[in-house]
Amino acid sequence: MTITIDKNSGYCFGVEFAIQMAEDEMEHVEELYCLGDIVHNSMEVQRLYQKGLRVIDREELRNLRDCKVLIRAHGEPPETYQIALENNLELIDASCPVVLKLQNRVKHAFDSIKKDEGQVVIYGQVGHAEVIGLAGQTCDEAIIVTTEEDLDKIDFKRPVTLFSQTTKSTKGFYHIKALIEERIKQANQDSTQPEFDANDSICRQVSNREPQLARFSTEHDVLIFVSGKKSSNGKALYSVCKQHNPNSYFIENETELDPEWFVNVNSVGICGATSTPMWLMQQVADGIAKLNEPVC
């Protein structure tokens, strides 16, 4: 049985940059605070905890004074920077450049369409760190949509500007876009349609992986997708694998491997999300190899 790790999987540059910044900073301090999990992968969070990275929530941030806090790749709303000023916190800002650019676009769109009673709509996961940061650029007035049912929150007689969380599925975004266009037509059959501006703001490092994973999935009998269960990007990319290879399995680490998956299998492919470290995929590969060893 051959076992192949997808060379295109693993950290995107934003996550890699944030982890490198954290490790560099921890060489000079015993403990470094991080606002939320630095990456949606419990194995990596645990590894960095051993080095001194301490995860805090927003409430704990308000009670910190005179220390260093890492801002992860997902970015933060303006409120976080205001708290840092008030509490004399030194921010180690590892926000992904792609996310920062999107925050600026969302803020500019919100300021521009306010006079026309327009609405900023974000296709993303409610409560996701990146979405919290994006909504913060609109004073939390942005409408967050995840499912078709969420579209009922939108007033289709008013202008709409649509953005996407950077790690969402491209297919999902264009499906939502088409539904909004149709709902606007239905709501304005007897009047002029309001302006609709749709912005595909999905990170190209994420969207480019979809066709790559589609090809990789078809090249193997069994596909093992490694990702943290909290990863939005992981869920989106796994769905691509499952679509092209029904023998695809989602796991967090090698302890979740099932020997029955590999019975009479010639080829196994291992891949992961943009938040999955390469060392973890190698660990999974080693685990599969041990399952395949002959019993003496």
N, C-alpha and C positions, 0 to 999 in steps of 0.2 A: 504493500500500500504506500503510495506517495503522499506526502504532506507538504503543501505549498502555502506560504504566507504571502498575501497580496502586498506587493511592494508599494502600491499606491495608498494603502491604508495607514492609519496612525495619525499622530497629531497634525492639525493644521498649523500654520505659522503663528496664529494668534495665541493658541494654547501653549505651543512650544515656547514662545516668547515670555508668556506669563510665568511658566514654571521655571524657566531659566532665571528670570528676575527674582523670583522667590528664593531659589537656591543660592544665588549670588548674595542676596541680602542676609540670608541665614548664616553665612560665613562670618558675619560681624555681630550678630545678636543671638542670644540664646532662644528667644521666642519672637515670632513674627505673627501678628494677627492678620487674618484674611477674612474679608466680608463675604461669607458664603463659601461653599466648596469651590476650590480653585478650578476644578474640572469635575464633570459629572461622571466620575469613575471612583468608586469606593476604595479600590486597591491602590490607586495612585494617591488618593487623599491620605490613606493610612501610611504609605511610604513617606510622604512629606511630613506627616505628624511626628514620625520618629526623628525627623531632622529639626523639629521645632516650630512647624507651621500650625497655628491654632485657629480653628474656624470659629467665627462669631456671627451672630445674627444682627439685624438692624437695631434691635432694642439694646443689645450689649454694646453696640457702637456708641450709642448716646451716653453711655456711662464711662467710656474710656477717656483718659486724659493723658496728654504729654507722651505719646508713644507712636509707633509706626504701624500703619495699616496698609495691606496690599489690596488694591483694586484689581480684580481678576479681569480676564479677557472680555467677559460679557458686558462690561461698562456699567455705569451707575447714573442715577438721576441727579439733577442739580442739588437736591436736598442733601445728598451725602457729602458733597463738597462744602456745603454751608455748615454742616455739623463739624466737619474737620476743622474749619476756620474757628468756630466757636470753642472747640475743645482742645485746640493746639495740637492737632494730630498731623503727623507727617505722612502724607499719602504716597505710597509706592504705586504709581499708576501704570498698570499693565493692560489697560483697555486696548482691545484689538483695533487697529487703525480702520478696518472696514466698518466696525461697529460705530466708532467715533464719527466717521463720515456720514453714516446713516442717521445718527442722532442729529447732526447738523441739518441734514435734508428734512427730517421730520419737523424740527423746530422751525425752519424756514417756511415749510408748507403750512404749518399751523398758523404762523404769524400772517401769512399771505391770504389765506382763505377765511380768516376770522371775520373780516368785514363783510363777506358775502354769506355769513352763517354756514360756512362749509364744515365738513367733518373729516377728520383724519381717521382712517381705518387701518388697523394693523393686523395682518394675518399672522397669528402666533399663538403661543400657549399662555393662557392666563397664569400669572404668578411666576413665569420664567424670568430669570435674572435679566436677560437682555431686554425682554418686553417691558419690565419695570423701568429700565433705563430709558427706553424709547418713549413710553407713555409719560415719563417725567418731563420730557421736552414739550409736552402739550398741557402742562399743569394737570395731568391725569385725566384730560378730557377725551383722549383718543378712545375709539371704540375697538375693542379686541375681539376678533372673530377667529374661531378655531373650527367650527362645524357649520353646516348649512343653516342649522337652526339659529345660530348666532347672528345671521344676517337680519333677523327681525329687529335688531337693535338700531339699524340704520334707517334714517329718513331719506327715502329715495327721491324726494322732491327737492332736496337740497344738494349742493355740490359735494362730491366725495373725492378724496385723495387717498389712494390705497398704497400701502407699503407691506413688506413682508419681513418677519424675523429672519435673520440671515441664514439660519440653519434649517429652515423648513423645506419641504419637498417642492421642487419646481412644478411638478404635475399638480400638486395640491393648490399651489398659488394660482395657476392659470385656470383651474377649475373654479375657484372662488371668484376670480376676475370675471369669468364668463357668466356666472350666476348673478353677480352684481349688475353687469351690463343688461342682462335680461330683465331683472327686477326694476331697473331704471326705466326701461322701455314700457313695461307694464304699468308703472305708476304715473307715467306722463303721456299717455296716449292722446290726450286732448290738449296738450300744452307743450311748450318748448322743453326739451330735456336739459337738466342741469349738467354742468361740466363734470366729467369723470376722468381722473388722471390716475392711471395704474402704473406703479413703479416696481419692477422686478428687482428687489434689493437683496436677493439671495446671494450669498457669497459664492463666487465662482469656484473656489476650492471645494465647496460642498456640492454644487450642481454638477461640476465636472466629474465627480466621483460616481454619480448615478450611472452614466453609460459605461464607465470603467468597471463598476461592480456588476452590471448586467452581463458584461462579457465574461468576467471572472467567474460568475456563478454558473454559467453554462459549461465551463471547462472542467467541472469536477462533479463526481457522483454525489458527494455530500459537502455542504457548505456550513461552516461554523462561524457565526457572527459574534464577536466579542465586544461587549459594551456595557456601560453602567445602565441600570434600568431607568435612571432619571434623565438620561440623555435624550433630548428631543431629536437631535441629529441622528442618534443611534436608531431610534424608532423609524425615522424616515428612510435611512439607508437599508435597514433590515427588510423593510417592506419591498424594496427593489430586489433584494436577493431572493426573498420568498416568492416573488412574482415570477422570477426566471428559473428558480430551482426549488421545487416543493420540498426537497430534502435539506432545507435550511433550518438551522437551530440557533436560537439566541441564548447566549450564556454570559455570565459576568466573569467567571474564572474557571479554571480546569476542574474544580471540585464538582461542577455541574454536568460534566461529560457523562453520557450514557453509553456503555459498551455496545448496546444493541444498535446504535446508530451506524456502527462501522462493520457490521457483519456482511461479508461478501462484497466489500467496497474496495475499489482499486485506487481511487483518487479522492483526497480530502483537501478542500481549500479553506484557509483561515483568513478572515478579514475583520475590519472593525470600523468604529466611528472616528470622527475627528478628535474625539476625547479619549481614544483608546491608545495607551502607550505600546510601543513595539515590544518592550520587554514582557508585557502581559500576553501578547499574542504568541511569543516564543514559548512562554510557560505552558500555554494551551497546547502548542504543537508537541512539546515534550511529553505532556500528559497523554496525548493521543498515541504517541509512539510507545509509551509504556503499556497502554492497553493492548497494543498490537504485538507485544513481545510474547514469544512462546512460553508456556508454563512448563517448567522442568519437573 
